């Protein structure tokens, strides 16, 4: 499973019409898309997904945002997928993100930063399983 990671193209990027450009960049970076779907999470589903952050001060704002509109969830495959995806995403704050990263090019703020990515192989497995059944991973 170490060659898989999980990503979300968040509602801000979808609403701006940038999800196709982001998918193109994912493929150009050598990732294989093993699962992908357009979804619109309820607030309750978002709270379940981000339960690990329930005690954090930004939890309400985060779950409100991620459930505010459609997003694209992705299961991505590449050697060393977790660090490779995090590198392609760029720093959480788009102002600090390196040139050529997704957040530098598509994010508006720390809160609305276009994409999400797993921070570990363990969380990638949990996050993929939250949104995809085994049948949906090709």
Secondary structure, DSSP 8 states (H G I E B T S, - for coil): -TTEEEEEE-HHHHHTT-HHHHHHHHHHTT-EEEEEEEE---HHHHHHHTGGGTTSTTHHHHHHHHTSS-EEEEEEE-TTHHHHHHHHH--SSTTTS-TTSHHHHH--SSSS-SEEE-SSHHHHHHHHHHH--GGG--
